[in-house]
Amino acid sequence: MITREKAIALRKLIEKLSAELSDEEAYDAPELFPKWTLKDYQTGDRVQYGGNLYKCLQAHTAQSDWT
């Protein structure tokens, strides 16, 4: 059985490795990427929101009314 701690560690590894996917590969698996949240984003960061994958085109700090 997998523990919660192990699942969290695996999720972090999956998110790290998903950065190596091409945009085309990433498009087919938005679940591999972290969910959008309020934070600083760098150009090229990819996140999921509402079942879709988004890629940051310009570095910025996300705001709550930007969903």
PDB file of N, CA, C and O in Angstrom:
ATOM      1  N   MET A   1       0.842  -1.171   0.000  1.00  0.00           N
ATOM      2  CA  MET A   1       0.000   0.000   0.000  1.00  0.00           C
ATOM      3  C   MET A   1       0.895   1.245   0.000  1.00  0.00           C
ATOM      4  O   MET A   1       1.946   1.266   0.642  1.00  0.00           O
ATOM      5  N   ILE A   2       0.470   2.263  -0.718  1.00  0.00           N
ATOM      6  CA  ILE A   2       1.223   3.513  -0.789  1.00  0.00           C
ATOM      7  C   ILE A   2       0.740   4.466   0.311  1.00  0.00           C
ATOM      8  O   ILE A   2      -0.461   4.600   0.548  1.00  0.00           O
ATOM      9  N   THR A   3       1.674   5.109   0.960  1.00  0.00           N
ATOM     10  CA  THR A   3       1.317   6.050   2.017  1.00  0.00           C
ATOM     11  C   THR A   3       1.063   7.424   1.407  1.00  0.00           C
ATOM     12  O   THR A   3       1.466   7.700   0.278  1.00  0.00           O
ATOM     13  N   ARG A   4       0.398   8.266   2.160  1.00  0.00           N
ATOM     14  CA  ARG A   4       0.139   9.643   1.712  1.00  0.00           C
ATOM     15  C   ARG A   4       1.449  10.367   1.446  1.00  0.00           C
ATOM     16  O   ARG A   4       1.567  11.095   0.460  1.00  0.00           O
ATOM     17  N   GLU A   5       2.427  10.176   2.311  1.00  0.00           N
ATOM     18  CA  GLU A   5       3.721  10.840   2.156  1.00  0.00           C
ATOM     19  C   GLU A   5       4.415  10.394   0.870  1.00  0.00           C
ATOM     20  O   GLU A   5       5.008  11.205   0.158  1.00  0.00           O
ATOM     21  N   LYS A   6       4.334   9.097   0.585  1.00  0.00           N
ATOM     22  CA  LYS A   6       4.938   8.572  -0.641  1.00  0.00           C
ATOM     23  C   LYS A   6       4.211   9.122  -1.861  1.00  0.00           C
ATOM     24  O   LYS A   6       4.851   9.462  -2.856  1.00  0.00           O
ATOM     25  N   ALA A   7       2.900   9.213  -1.802  1.00  0.00           N
ATOM     26  CA  ALA A   7       2.121   9.754  -2.915  1.00  0.00           C
ATOM     27  C   ALA A   7       2.496  11.205  -3.183  1.00  0.00           C
ATOM     28  O   ALA A   7       2.622  11.611  -4.338  1.00  0.00           O
ATOM     29  N   ILE A   8       2.674  11.981  -2.131  1.00  0.00           N
ATOM     30  CA  ILE A   8       3.068  13.385  -2.288  1.00  0.00           C
ATOM     31  C   ILE A   8       4.449  13.472  -2.928  1.00  0.00           C
ATOM     32  O   ILE A   8       4.674  14.292  -3.818  1.00  0.00           O
ATOM     33  N   ALA A   9       5.372  12.629  -2.476  1.00  0.00           N
ATOM     34  CA  ALA A   9       6.728  12.619  -3.042  1.00  0.00           C
ATOM     35  C   ALA A   9       6.701  12.220  -4.518  1.00  0.00           C
ATOM     36  O   ALA A   9       7.410  12.807  -5.335  1.00  0.00           O
ATOM     37  N   LEU A  10       5.884  11.224  -4.857  1.00  0.00           N
ATOM     38  CA  LEU A  10       5.773  10.796  -6.253  1.00  0.00           C
ATOM     39  C   LEU A  10       5.166  11.889  -7.115  1.00  0.00           C
ATOM     40  O   LEU A  10       5.596  12.092  -8.250  1.00  0.00           O
ATOM     41  N   ARG A  11       4.176  12.595  -6.593  1.00  0.00           N
ATOM     42  CA  ARG A  11       3.548  13.691  -7.344  1.00  0.00           C
ATOM     43  C   ARG A  11       4.578  14.757  -7.678  1.00  0.00           C
ATOM     44  O   ARG A  11       4.598  15.262  -8.800  1.00  0.00           O
ATOM     45  N   LYS A  12       5.429  15.105  -6.731  1.00  0.00           N
ATOM     46  CA  LYS A  12       6.467  16.104  -6.983  1.00  0.00           C
ATOM     47  C   LYS A  12       7.419  15.634  -8.079  1.00  0.00           C
ATOM     48  O   LYS A  12       7.834  16.423  -8.928  1.00  0.00           O
ATOM     49  N   LEU A  13       7.760  14.359  -8.056  1.00  0.00           N
ATOM     50  CA  LEU A  13       8.650  13.799  -9.074  1.00  0.00           C
ATOM     51  C   LEU A  13       7.973  13.824 -10.448  1.00  0.00           C
ATOM     52  O   LEU A  13       8.605  14.178 -11.444  1.00  0.00           O
ATOM     53  N   ILE A  14       6.709  13.455 -10.503  1.00  0.00           N
ATOM     54  CA  ILE A  14       5.967  13.475 -11.763  1.00  0.00           C
ATOM     55  C   ILE A  14       5.925  14.894 -12.332  1.00  0.00           C
ATOM     56  O   ILE A  14       6.142  15.087 -13.528  1.00  0.00           O
ATOM     57  N   GLU A  15       5.647  15.884 -11.486  1.00  0.00           N
ATOM     58  CA  GLU A  15       5.595  17.267 -11.956  1.00  0.00           C
ATOM     59  C   GLU A  15       6.963  17.718 -12.465  1.00  0.00           C
ATOM     60  O   GLU A  15       7.048  18.439 -13.459  1.00  0.00           O
ATOM     61  N   LYS A  16       8.016  17.304 -11.800  1.00  0.00           N
ATOM     62  CA  LYS A  16       9.368  17.677 -12.239  1.00  0.00           C
ATOM     63  C   LYS A  16       9.678  17.050 -13.601  1.00  0.00           C
ATOM     64  O   LYS A  16      10.191  17.724 -14.495  1.00  0.00           O
ATOM     65  N   LEU A  17       9.369  15.774 -13.753  1.00  0.00           N
ATOM     66  CA  LEU A  17       9.647  15.078 -15.007  1.00  0.00           C
ATOM     67  C   LEU A  17       8.756  15.557 -16.150  1.00  0.00           C
ATOM     68  O   LEU A  17       9.167  15.521 -17.310  1.00  0.00           O
ATOM     69  N   SER A  18       7.555  16.001 -15.836  1.00  0.00           N
ATOM     70  CA  SER A  18       6.644  16.464 -16.888  1.00  0.00           C
ATOM     71  C   SER A  18       7.165  17.715 -17.584  1.00  0.00           C
ATOM     72  O   SER A  18       6.744  18.018 -18.700  1.00  0.00           O
ATOM     73  N   ALA A  19       8.061  18.436 -16.952  1.00  0.00           N
ATOM     74  CA  ALA A  19       8.645  19.633 -17.562  1.00  0.00           C
ATOM     75  C   ALA A  19       9.432  19.288 -18.818  1.00  0.00           C
ATOM     76  O   ALA A  19       9.657  20.153 -19.665  1.00  0.00           O
ATOM     77  N   GLU A  20       9.853  18.032 -18.948  1.00  0.00           N
ATOM     78  CA  GLU A  20      10.630  17.593 -20.108  1.00  0.00           C
ATOM     79  C   GLU A  20       9.759  17.260 -21.319  1.00  0.00           C
ATOM     80  O   GLU A  20      10.281  17.078 -22.419  1.00  0.00           O
ATOM     81  N   LEU A  21       8.446  17.179 -21.135  1.00  0.00           N
ATOM     82  CA  LEU A  21       7.558  16.842 -22.241  1.00  0.00           C
ATOM     83  C   LEU A  21       7.463  17.995 -23.230  1.00  0.00           C
ATOM     84  O   LEU A  21       7.519  19.164 -22.847  1.00  0.00           O
ATOM     85  N   SER A  22       7.320  17.656 -24.502  1.00  0.00           N
ATOM     86  CA  SER A  22       7.054  18.690 -25.509  1.00  0.00           C
ATOM     87  C   SER A  22       5.651  19.246 -25.252  1.00  0.00           C
ATOM     88  O   SER A  22       4.867  18.639 -24.523  1.00  0.00           O
ATOM     89  N   ASP A  23       5.340  20.381 -25.842  1.00  0.00           N
ATOM     90  CA  ASP A  23       4.003  20.953 -25.684  1.00  0.00           C
ATOM     91  C   ASP A  23       2.941  19.989 -26.215  1.00  0.00           C
ATOM     92  O   ASP A  23       1.862  19.873 -25.635  1.00  0.00           O
ATOM     93  N   GLU A  24       3.243  19.305 -27.306  1.00  0.00           N
ATOM     94  CA  GLU A  24       2.287  18.367 -27.881  1.00  0.00           C
ATOM     95  C   GLU A  24       2.021  17.196 -26.929  1.00  0.00           C
ATOM     96  O   GLU A  24       0.874  16.788 -26.748  1.00  0.00           O
ATOM     97  N   GLU A  25       3.069  16.665 -26.332  1.00  0.00           N
ATOM     98  CA  GLU A  25       2.906  15.567 -25.373  1.00  0.00           C
ATOM     99  C   GLU A  25       2.176  16.052 -24.122  1.00  0.00           C
ATOM    100  O   GLU A  25       1.302  15.358 -23.602  1.00  0.00           O
ATOM    101  N   ALA A  26       2.527  17.221 -23.651  1.00  0.00           N
ATOM    102  CA  ALA A  26       1.918  17.778 -22.448  1.00  0.00           C
ATOM    103  C   ALA A  26       0.421  18.029 -22.645  1.00  0.00           C
ATOM    104  O   ALA A  26      -0.372  17.841 -21.723  1.00  0.00           O
ATOM    105  N   TYR A  27       0.049  18.446 -23.833  1.00  0.00           N
ATOM    106  CA  TYR A  27      -1.352  18.733 -24.136  1.00  0.00           C
ATOM    107  C   TYR A  27      -2.243  17.525 -23.876  1.00  0.00           C
ATOM    108  O   TYR A  27      -3.393  17.675 -23.465  1.00  0.00           O
ATOM    109  N   ASP A  28      -1.713  16.329 -24.115  1.00  0.00           N
ATOM    110  CA  ASP A  28      -2.491  15.107 -23.935  1.00  0.00           C
ATOM    111  C   ASP A  28      -2.582  14.654 -22.486  1.00  0.00           C
ATOM    112  O   ASP A  28      -3.313  13.710 -22.185  1.00  0.00           O
ATOM    113  N   ALA A  29      -1.861  15.301 -21.585  1.00  0.00           N
ATOM    114  CA  ALA A  29      -1.842  14.860 -20.189  1.00  0.00           C
ATOM    115  C   ALA A  29      -1.781  16.041 -19.218  1.00  0.00           C
ATOM    116  O   ALA A  29      -0.821  16.160 -18.456  1.00  0.00           O
ATOM    117  N   PRO A  30      -2.786  16.912 -19.234  1.00  0.00           N
ATOM    118  CA  PRO A  30      -2.753  18.078 -18.341  1.00  0.00           C
ATOM    119  C   PRO A  30      -2.702  17.698 -16.864  1.00  0.00           C
ATOM    120  O   PRO A  30      -2.251  18.483 -16.029  1.00  0.00           O
ATOM    121  N   GLU A  31      -3.170  16.479 -16.543  1.00  0.00           N
ATOM    122  CA  GLU A  31      -3.191  16.025 -15.142  1.00  0.00           C
ATOM    123  C   GLU A  31      -1.792  15.889 -14.548  1.00  0.00           C
ATOM    124  O   GLU A  31      -1.641  15.842 -13.327  1.00  0.00           O
ATOM    125  N   LEU A  32      -0.778  15.826 -15.393  1.00  0.00           N
ATOM    126  CA  LEU A  32       0.598  15.693 -14.908  1.00  0.00           C
ATOM    127  C   LEU A  32       1.145  16.996 -14.341  1.00  0.00           C
ATOM    128  O   LEU A  32       2.168  16.989 -13.655  1.00  0.00           O
ATOM    129  N   PHE A  33       0.488  18.098 -14.613  1.00  0.00           N
ATOM    130  CA  PHE A  33       1.006  19.406 -14.241  1.00  0.00           C
ATOM    131  C   PHE A  33       0.295  19.957 -13.012  1.00  0.00           C
ATOM    132  O   PHE A  33      -0.851  19.606 -12.732  1.00  0.00           O
ATOM    133  N   PRO A  34       0.993  20.825 -12.282  1.00  0.00           N
ATOM    134  CA  PRO A  34       0.374  21.388 -11.074  1.00  0.00           C
ATOM    135  C   PRO A  34      -0.851  22.222 -11.431  1.00  0.00           C
ATOM    136  O   PRO A  34      -0.950  22.772 -12.528  1.00  0.00           O
ATOM    137  N   LYS A  35      -1.768  22.303 -10.494  1.00  0.00           N
ATOM    138  CA  LYS A  35      -2.955  23.139 -10.688  1.00  0.00           C
ATOM    139  C   LYS A  35      -2.577  24.608 -10.561  1.00  0.00           C
ATOM    140  O   LYS A  35      -1.678  24.978  -9.805  1.00  0.00           O
ATOM    141  N   TRP A  36      -3.288  25.433 -11.323  1.00  0.00           N
ATOM    142  CA  TRP A  36      -3.070  26.875 -11.264  1.00  0.00           C
ATOM    143  C   TRP A  36      -3.339  27.362  -9.857  1.00  0.00           C
ATOM    144  O   TRP A  36      -4.290  26.924  -9.210  1.00  0.00           O
ATOM    145  N   THR A  37      -2.509  28.262  -9.388  1.00  0.00           N
ATOM    146  CA  THR A  37      -2.676  28.844  -8.063  1.00  0.00           C
ATOM    147  C   THR A  37      -2.099  30.254  -8.087  1.00  0.00           C
ATOM    148  O   THR A  37      -1.444  30.655  -9.048  1.00  0.00           O
ATOM    149  N   LEU A  38      -2.348  30.983  -7.036  1.00  0.00           N
ATOM    150  CA  LEU A  38      -1.805  32.331  -6.921  1.00  0.00           C
ATOM    151  C   LEU A  38      -0.317  32.238  -6.583  1.00  0.00           C
ATOM    152  O   LEU A  38       0.048  31.830  -5.481  1.00  0.00           O
ATOM    153  N   LYS A  39       0.529  32.612  -7.519  1.00  0.00           N
ATOM    154  CA  LYS A  39       1.972  32.558  -7.310  1.00  0.00           C
ATOM    155  C   LYS A  39       2.665  33.289  -8.444  1.00  0.00           C
ATOM    156  O   LYS A  39       2.009  33.793  -9.356  1.00  0.00           O
ATOM    157  N   ASP A  40       3.963  33.350  -8.393  1.00  0.00           N
ATOM    158  CA  ASP A  40       4.752  33.910  -9.484  1.00  0.00           C
ATOM    159  C   ASP A  40       4.947  32.849 -10.547  1.00  0.00           C
ATOM    160  O   ASP A  40       5.296  31.710 -10.234  1.00  0.00           O
ATOM    161  N   TYR A  41       4.726  33.211 -11.799  1.00  0.00           N
ATOM    162  CA  TYR A  41       4.940  32.298 -12.924  1.00  0.00           C
ATOM    163  C   TYR A  41       6.041  32.835 -13.814  1.00  0.00           C
ATOM    164  O   TYR A  41       6.166  34.039 -14.034  1.00  0.00           O
ATOM    165  N   GLN A  42       6.835  31.906 -14.320  1.00  0.00           N
ATOM    166  CA  GLN A  42       7.904  32.250 -15.240  1.00  0.00           C
ATOM    167  C   GLN A  42       7.486  31.847 -16.655  1.00  0.00           C
ATOM    168  O   GLN A  42       6.682  30.933 -16.836  1.00  0.00           O
ATOM    169  N   THR A  43       8.033  32.528 -17.643  1.00  0.00           N
ATOM    170  CA  THR A  43       7.754  32.179 -19.030  1.00  0.00           C
ATOM    171  C   THR A  43       8.050  30.697 -19.249  1.00  0.00           C
ATOM    172  O   THR A  43       9.126  30.208 -18.907  1.00  0.00           O
ATOM    173  N   GLY A  44       7.084  29.999 -19.820  1.00  0.00           N
ATOM    174  CA  GLY A  44       7.243  28.568 -20.089  1.00  0.00           C
ATOM    175  C   GLY A  44       6.607  27.656 -19.059  1.00  0.00           C
ATOM    176  O   GLY A  44       6.421  26.469 -19.327  1.00  0.00           O
ATOM    177  N   ASP A  45       6.269  28.177 -17.887  1.00  0.00           N
ATOM    178  CA  ASP A  45       5.594  27.347 -16.884  1.00  0.00           C
ATOM    179  C   ASP A  45       4.275  26.836 -17.464  1.00  0.00           C
ATOM    180  O   ASP A  45       3.585  27.549 -18.191  1.00  0.00           O
ATOM    181  N   ARG A  46       3.939  25.589 -17.130  1.00  0.00           N
ATOM    182  CA  ARG A  46       2.678  25.002 -17.576  1.00  0.00           C
ATOM    183  C   ARG A  46       1.888  24.558 -16.346  1.00  0.00           C
ATOM    184  O   ARG A  46       2.432  23.973 -15.410  1.00  0.00           O
ATOM    185  N   VAL A  47       0.580  24.856 -16.379  1.00  0.00           N
ATOM    186  CA  VAL A  47      -0.306  24.495 -15.272  1.00  0.00           C
ATOM    187  C   VAL A  47      -1.645  24.036 -15.830  1.00  0.00           C
ATOM    188  O   VAL A  47      -2.003  24.332 -16.970  1.00  0.00           O
ATOM    189  N   GLN A  48      -2.375  23.301 -14.991  1.00  0.00           N
ATOM    190  CA  GLN A  48      -3.726  22.892 -15.387  1.00  0.00           C
ATOM    191  C   GLN A  48      -4.751  23.753 -14.664  1.00  0.00           C
ATOM    192  O   GLN A  48      -4.553  24.179 -13.526  1.00  0.00           O
ATOM    193  N   TYR A  49      -5.844  23.991 -15.361  1.00  0.00           N
ATOM    194  CA  TYR A  49      -6.966  24.710 -14.766  1.00  0.00           C
ATOM    195  C   TYR A  49      -8.218  24.296 -15.532  1.00  0.00           C
ATOM    196  O   TYR A  49      -8.261  24.396 -16.758  1.00  0.00           O
ATOM    197  N   GLY A  50      -9.224  23.837 -14.819  1.00  0.00           N
ATOM    198  CA  GLY A  50     -10.479  23.451 -15.458  1.00  0.00           C
ATOM    199  C   GLY A  50     -10.316  22.334 -16.478  1.00  0.00           C
ATOM    200  O   GLY A  50     -11.058  22.277 -17.458  1.00  0.00           O
ATOM    201  N   GLY A  51      -9.349  21.442 -16.255  1.00  0.00           N
ATOM    202  CA  GLY A  51      -9.137  20.325 -17.167  1.00  0.00           C
ATOM    203  C   GLY A  51      -8.323  20.661 -18.399  1.00  0.00           C
ATOM    204  O   GLY A  51      -8.100  19.804 -19.255  1.00  0.00           O
ATOM    205  N   ASN A  52      -7.875  21.909 -18.495  1.00  0.00           N
ATOM    206  CA  ASN A  52      -7.069  22.341 -19.635  1.00  0.00           C
ATOM    207  C   ASN A  52      -5.650  22.664 -19.187  1.00  0.00           C
ATOM    208  O   ASN A  52      -5.405  22.958 -18.017  1.00  0.00           O
ATOM    209  N   LEU A  53      -4.728  22.606 -20.131  1.00  0.00           N
ATOM    210  CA  LEU A  53      -3.333  22.923 -19.861  1.00  0.00           C
ATOM    211  C   LEU A  53      -3.028  24.318 -20.388  1.00  0.00           C
ATOM    212  O   LEU A  53      -3.410  24.671 -21.504  1.00  0.00           O
ATOM    213  N   TYR A  54      -2.340  25.100 -19.578  1.00  0.00           N
ATOM    214  CA  TYR A  54      -1.967  26.457 -19.964  1.00  0.00           C
ATOM    215  C   TYR A  54      -0.465  26.628 -19.828  1.00  0.00           C
ATOM    216  O   TYR A  54       0.162  26.055 -18.936  1.00  0.00           O
ATOM    217  N   LYS A  55       0.107  27.429 -20.729  1.00  0.00           N
ATOM    218  CA  LYS A  55       1.541  27.714 -20.709  1.00  0.00           C
ATOM    219  C   LYS A  55       1.725  29.215 -20.551  1.00  0.00           C
ATOM    220  O   LYS A  55       1.107  30.006 -21.264  1.00  0.00           O
ATOM    221  N   CYS A  56       2.571  29.594 -19.623  1.00  0.00           N
ATOM    222  CA  CYS A  56       2.827  31.006 -19.350  1.00  0.00           C
ATOM    223  C   CYS A  56       3.660  31.605 -20.492  1.00  0.00           C
ATOM    224  O   CYS A  56       4.730  31.093 -20.824  1.00  0.00           O
ATOM    225  N   LEU A  57       3.168  32.674 -21.076  1.00  0.00           N
ATOM    226  CA  LEU A  57       3.865  33.338 -22.174  1.00  0.00           C
ATOM    227  C   LEU A  57       4.683  34.536 -21.717  1.00  0.00           C
ATOM    228  O   LEU A  57       5.610  34.966 -22.402  1.00  0.00           O
ATOM    229  N   GLN A  58       4.329  35.071 -20.546  1.00  0.00           N
ATOM    230  CA  GLN A  58       5.043  36.228 -20.005  1.00  0.00           C
ATOM    231  C   GLN A  58       5.095  36.096 -18.490  1.00  0.00           C
ATOM    232  O   GLN A  58       4.069  35.864 -17.852  1.00  0.00           O
ATOM    233  N   ALA A  59       6.270  36.241 -17.916  1.00  0.00           N
ATOM    234  CA  ALA A  59       6.423  36.134 -16.466  1.00  0.00           C
ATOM    235  C   ALA A  59       5.491  37.133 -15.768  1.00  0.00           C
ATOM    236  O   ALA A  59       5.356  38.279 -16.197  1.00  0.00           O
ATOM    237  N   HIS A  60       4.854  36.675 -14.688  1.00  0.00           N
ATOM    238  CA  HIS A  60       3.922  37.530 -13.952  1.00  0.00           C
ATOM    239  C   HIS A  60       3.583  36.895 -12.610  1.00  0.00           C
ATOM    240  O   HIS A  60       3.939  35.749 -12.336  1.00  0.00           O
ATOM    241  N   THR A  61       2.886  37.668 -11.782  1.00  0.00           N
ATOM    242  CA  THR A  61       2.330  37.163 -10.532  1.00  0.00           C
ATOM    243  C   THR A  61       0.837  37.012 -10.737  1.00  0.00           C
ATOM    244  O   THR A  61       0.152  37.985 -11.052  1.00  0.00           O
ATOM    245  N   ALA A  62       0.324  35.800 -10.562  1.00  0.00           N
ATOM    246  CA  ALA A  62      -1.101  35.535 -10.767  1.00  0.00           C
ATOM    247  C   ALA A  62      -1.936  36.281  -9.722  1.00  0.00           C
ATOM    248  O   ALA A  62      -1.500  36.498  -8.592  1.00  0.00           O
ATOM    249  N   GLN A  63      -3.141  36.664 -10.132  1.00  0.00           N
ATOM    250  CA  GLN A  63      -4.072  37.339  -9.243  1.00  0.00           C
ATOM    251  C   GLN A  63      -5.377  36.553  -9.210  1.00  0.00           C
ATOM    252  O   GLN A  63      -5.711  35.847 -10.161  1.00  0.00           O
ATOM    253  N   SER A  64      -6.102  36.682  -8.118  1.00  0.00           N
ATOM    254  CA  SER A  64      -7.295  35.857  -7.916  1.00  0.00           C
ATOM    255  C   SER A  64      -8.365  36.080  -8.977  1.00  0.00           C
ATOM    256  O   SER A  64      -9.161  35.174  -9.223  1.00  0.00           O
ATOM    257  N   ASP A  65      -8.419  37.228  -9.604  1.00  0.00           N
ATOM    258  CA  ASP A  65      -9.446  37.495 -10.626  1.00  0.00           C
ATOM    259  C   ASP A  65      -8.955  37.171 -12.042  1.00  0.00           C
ATOM    260  O   ASP A  65      -9.583  37.575 -13.020  1.00  0.00           O
ATOM    261  N   TRP A  66      -7.847  36.451 -12.155  1.00  0.00           N
ATOM    262  CA  TRP A  66      -7.307  36.086 -13.469  1.00  0.00           C
ATOM    263  C   TRP A  66      -7.647  34.672 -13.869  1.00  0.00           C
ATOM    264  O   TRP A  66      -7.105  34.182 -14.860  1.00  0.00           O
ATOM    265  N   THR A  67      -8.518  33.990 -13.148  1.00  0.00           N
ATOM    266  CA  THR A  67      -8.882  32.634 -13.568  1.00  0.00           C
ATOM    267  C   THR A  67      -9.621  32.738 -14.856  1.00  0.00           C
ATOM    268  O   THR A  67     -10.035  31.721 -15.413  1.00  0.00           O
TER     269      THR A  67
END
